[in-house]
C-alpha cells in the first residue's frame, strides 16, 4: 500500500499567498447534502447479507441516487440559500453532495473561515484549504441543507511551473510519497544477520524471460494455487475493474510491455479525471502499474479497466470512486491501494476537512455497493502500527466498514504450483523496512463500530471494526513482476493483494453474470457467512506468523479462525464458485 506523507490537505497546502493585484481565484467547496444515510447503510447491509431477502438485489446508479440521495426540496433549499451568498451550486449525479463555487472571499464569508493556498510540484497543481484545519462555520441559512463540509479544492496549474510557484509566494512545498514499505522508526527485527530468504520454488508459467529473471512469481503460478484457473481458460472474461490512482499515472508503454510478456488479450481502458484536473497525471509510477498488473494477472480475460484519478489531499479521495459511480458502465470491482493512519483522518482530533472527506468516502462506498460493485482496499504494509506511526492502529480507507480490507500473506508453492503453506506476510526477518520489508496491516478501528457481518468474532475482543477481512500474497519473497519505465522489477505489499482480490472477485462476478445471475457486490457478507457456517473449502485459514512491525508496538498473531493478522484467510476461488453454484441450485 502506498502511503501519502501529506496528512490531508492542510499538511500539503502551506501558508497563505501574499496579496496580489489580481482577480480572486474561483474555487469550490464540497458540501454533503442532507440525505437518508441511515436508510442507505441499512440497505447496504441487506444487499450484502446472504440471509436477507434483498441479498444481491442491486439497483442502477441512477436509481440509487433517487432513492438515497438528497430530495428535490433539499436541493432547492440549498440553491436558495447559496444564491443569497453569491455561491453557484452544482449537485453531483450521486445526489450525495454539491459543489459550491465562488471567488475565495465569498466562500470565506459564507463559511466563516480563512482560506490559504499553495503550489504542489508533485502534481503541478494549486490547492486551497481552510487555514489551520479549522471547522467551517456556515451561514445560518446554509446549515439546514448541509451534512458535511470539505473545505478543500485543487486544480491543475494554468501557467508554467516557475510562474505558478512565484504566484504562490514561494512558500509552497511539494507533497512527498513514502514507499509502501518505508516506515517510521526501527523495524521489529534487526537486519544484520538473516537466514536465507524464501524464493520462488514453484514452476514459472506463461511469462517472458525478462519478468522471470526478477525471481518473482508468475501470475499463472498463483492463479493455479488460488483456484482461479479452474474458472475457465481466461478467468474474468467480460469482467470490469476500476483502480484509484492518487497523484500517479499509467505509462502506456508499460501497459503494452506487460500485456506482451504475459500474452494478455486486448483491453479497453479509460481514465476519469478528478475535479479541477485538466490532464491525466503524467508520470508512469510503480503503484498504478502494480495495481493493473495484479488485476489483469488474476483475471487475464478482463474486458475493461477504469483508472479513477485523485489529488494527493486525502479529504478529496472520495472524488475518485464517485467519478466511477457517476460514469456509464459500472465496474464489478474497485481497488484502492493507498492509505493514511486512520486516527489522523477520522478520529475526533483529526482536521475537520479530513473527517468530512472520510464520511463522504463511506457514503460513496455504500452507493457503489448498492449498485453491485465490490470494493477492496489495502490494509497496509506496517503491521499492527497505525500505518507506520509508533502506536497501534489501522489504515484508512481500509478501515471503512463498507469495503473489504485486504491483508498480506506469504505463499509457498511446490513445483506443481500447489500451495505448500501460506503464512502472515512479514518479510522483516530477511528484509529491513528500507529494503522492501513490511508486514500485513491489521488491528481494530479507533472509530467504526463492528459491522453486522463481523458479528460473532468472539476471538477478537471489543466492539470495533476489525481489520483485515481477507488476505492474499503480498511478500517480496518472492514478489510480483512489474514493468516500470520499460524495466522489470519485483514489488509487493498489500498494494498488490488488494488489486489481486479485486481482479479475482471481478472474475467471479463475470462468471455469475454469464450464468444469468447478479454480480457479487460487497463480498464481506458472503465470506463471513461462510466462515460462521463452518465452510472450510472456500477459505484457506492462515494459522501461523505475526504482523509485528515495530519493536515497541505489539503485533497480532495468526490463529485458527479469524485473526487480526490475516482476517478470515485467503479465498479459494474454485470452491467459492462451487458454493455460489450450490446456492443458486446450479
Secondary structure, 3 states (H helix, E strand, C coil): CEEECCCHHHHHCCCCCCCCCCCCCEEEEEEEECCCHHHHHHHHHHHHCCCCCCCCCCCCHHHHHHHHCCCHHHHHHHHHHHHHCCCEEEECCCCCEEEEEEEHHHHHHHHCCCEEEEEECCCCEEEEEEHHHCCCCCCHHHHCCEEEEECEEEEECCCCHHHHHHHCCCCCCCCCEECCCCCCCCECCCCCCCCCCCCCCCCCCCCCHHHHCCCCECHHHHHHHCCCHHHCCCCCCCCEEEEEEECCECCHHHHHHHHHHHCCCCCEEEEECCCCCCCCCCCECHHHHHHHHHHHHHCCCCCEEEEEEECCCHHHCHHHHHHHHHCCCCCCEEEECEEEECHHHHCCCCCHHHHHHHHHHHHHHHHHHHCCCEEEEECCCECCEECCEEEECCEECCCCCCCEEEEEEEEEECCCCCEEEEEECEHHHCCCHHHCCCECCCEEEEEEECCHHHCCCCCCCCCEEEECCEEEECCCCCCEEEEECCEEEEECCHHHHHHHHHHHHHHHHHHHHHCCCCCCCCCHHHHHHHHHCCCCCCEECCCCCECCCECCCCCCECCCCCECCCECCEECHHHHHHHHHHHHCC
